Amino acid sequence: MAKKQTGKVLSLVVWLTGVIVSLAVGFAMVGGTLSLPWWLGGNTVAMIAGWVVVVTTLVSAVLALLNQ
């Protein structure tokens, strides 16, 4: 029983860490802290990709919470 509970807690911690890192990277791309070289599209493509990361992370987090 304790092993199953430990697995659930570890799984939650890993999932939450992934969500936080994804949001941090997405908002850094949107804000301009992280950017792409000009030959990959520069700041415009980075901003669009950042918003894609933020939106899909939030949607997946909400769906994961509703699935529980």
Secondary structure, 3 states (H helix, E strand, C coil): CHHHHHHHHHHHHHHHHHHHHHHHHHHHHHHCCCCCCHHHCHHHHHHHHHHHHHHHHHHHHHHHHHHC
